[in-house]
Amino acid sequence: MGTWAVGPFGNDFAQDWAQDLQESRDLYFIEDTLNNVLQAETTEYLEAPFGAEALAAVETWSRLQGKGGAKDEDSGRVDEWVAEVQAKLSKPRADIADKAQRVLALVLSEASELRELWEDSEHFEDWRATVTDLQRRLSA
């Protein structure tokens, strides 16, 4: 996996996910990503590509709720998509908010390959702080 930043869009998997998001005009793609990741709750292991996509989906959901993180070059594609579709979406959905929190817990868990990869790097604490900040923003 090509990774250049600890943020949710700072890797190849997230950028590919953001590109696919452009074809969507509603919450389906976000929810589908969350549902796919939550299947790991029963398989007991979340592979890194799915974890990276999960973080991108949850951060996108957060931005739709007005609780997004910093905007940067990596988030540009998603920020444009959010600006286009945000006004068209109905009121917030508690079911997606719940799935987003469950996904974040799974990404941070011992069953996450993405967490394992970050643990093997010198940037683990920064990555974990980024994910826990996302959890905090969603809970606010």
Helices and strands as residue ranges (DSSP letters): H 12-21, H 28-38, H 40-43, H 48-64, G 73-75, H 76-85, G 86-88, H 94-108, H 113-119, H 124-139
